[in-house]
Amino acid sequence: MEAYKRWVRRNKEYVHSLESLANGMTWLLPERFSESEIVPEAVTSILGIVTAVNDHIIETTPSQGHPKPQEPSSFPYSLFLTLMKDVETLVEVMAQHFYGDDGKWNFMAVTEATKVLARLALLRNSGYKMLLQGGESINDGKDPNDTNQQQARGRLLQQGRNGNFTPEGRALSAMSRFGENARMINNSTGFHMVVPHNINNPAIIQLPESDIKRPTLLSFLSDKGLPGGLMLMGEIMFIARPLLYVLLIRKYGPRSWLPWFISLTIDLMGMSSSTMLLTRHFDRKLHLSDSEKDELRRRKLLLALYLMRDPCFGKYTRQRLESTEKMLEPVPVVGFLAAKLIELLVGAQTRYTYMSGS
């Protein structure tokens, strides 16, 4: 594994080219593989896992001044959450194939519960900072526009997410990964102390940031006060909402309005709690970085996915899409493209993981 890591870090551009080539080759696979949804989703998941692992290896490249520690001091939750996103659609497809439409919700509940536990652990380990991209991006609390801070914290990693092999997945993978533009590098962690060369003052020791004691929940709330409580409440709602939504669907069914309304209410309450931090009064005590402000905007955009979820989609959105298709049908080219786009939207809507926003 260490040899593979060294090879990936030495050949970053070559690795990215190979990943892009592999994604393009999926279009050339025999058509018989498209008859089963499991095979294309498995291909997509494997490519996604390989890409995520390679990206993580490149992100965690140790700098010259900070050699790589022998043992990591913390679990790579961001990588774990990325891998969960890469395999969750495959889990849904396989569960639906072997256990039916009703039985798949048990597996979706387990998947969402796993992500909840990972995000809560990441929230605690990060010192109760806002989760970026659902925890897939590292929140170092700094503004990415600051060049000096970029050099101190890492670099922006150009992200090449895998497109899904199925038509619906290729067209709408952006919906399930809304706002993923860049990912901050995860600095190497672990215990190491840099002892100064001045032997006359051996007490001066520079500690890496990972050695700084993270705040506890009580110390965080005591230090940040009401703004910290609002931010934490918004994060907990954002983390727990998908699991509660799946559990309600499992009990009442996907056609019931109750899961839809409760999920929307939780999202709106969490969004209101977090948005209050942008006011001038609260901003003095808990300043949000540009990355965190972008994350709030991304979460607002995710509310549009409620139009694509049943029962709203079946009763309202689908009718609007079909009427739009009929209206544009006489228009050359535009009508054809609109019909294909609507067909993809309708197909993708049947997958929970495409429209979950989690």
C-alpha positions, 0 to 999 in steps of 0.5 A: 500500500505504501508503494502504491501511495508513493506511485499515486503521489508521484503521478498525480496527473497520470492518475487523473487521466486514467480515471477520466479514461475509465469513466469514458470507457463505460460508454463502450461497454456491451449493451447487455450490461445495461439490462441489469441496473446492478452491473452499471451501478457496480461499475460506477461505485468501483470507479468512485471508490478508486477515485476517492481513495486516490484523491485522499492519498494525494490530499494527504501528501506530507510536506517536506517539513512535516513527515508522514506519521507512522499511525494516523491519529484520527479516523478519515471520516471525510473519506469514509463519507465519500465512499458511502456516497459512492456505494449508497446507490448500489446498495439501493439498487441491490436491495430493491432487486432482492428485497423489493420496493418496501424492503429496500428502506431497511437498507437505506435506514442502515446506510443513513444511520451509518452516515449520521454516526460518522458525521456526528463523530466528525462534528465532534472531532472538528471542534463543532465546526460546520460540516462542508459538503455533508462532511466530505470536505475538510472545514479548516475554518479559513477563507479559501480566498486568502492565499497565505492561508491556502499555503498554510492549510493546503491547496484546492484539489481539482475534483473529478467526480465519476459520472454514473453509468446509467443515463439517469445517474450520469445526468443527475449525479450533480443533484445528489452532489450539489455544490461540490466544486472543490475540496480542502486538503486534509493536513497530516495529523499525528503527534510530532514536536519540532524542537528548536535548535536553540539548546539554551531555551529547550522549553520552547516547543512548537506544537502542530495544530493537531496537538491543540486540544479541541473544545468540548461541547460544554466549553464550545457552548460556553465560549460561543453562547447563543450563536454557537447553540444555534449553529450546533442545532442547525448542524444536528438537524441537518445531520439527522434529517435524512435518517428520520425521513427514511424511517418515516417513509419506511413506516408510512410509505413514500406516497405519504405526505407526512414524511415529506412535510416533517423532513421539509420542516426540519430542513427549514428549522435548521436552515433558519437556525444557521441563517441567523448566524449571518446577522450582524449581531450574531456574526460578532461572536461566531464569524462564518468563513466564506466556505461556511457561507457557501455551504449555507447557500448550497443547503438552500439550493438542496431545498429544490429537491423537495419538488422531485420527491414523492408525493409532491413529484407525482401530484404536481411536478410531473404534471408541470414537466409533461405540460412543458414537454408538450409545449416545447415538442413542436420546436425543433431540437429544443423539443427533442432535448427537453423530452430527453431531459424530462425523461431522465428526470422522471427516471432519476426520481425513482431513486432515493439516493439521487434525490436524497440531498444527504 
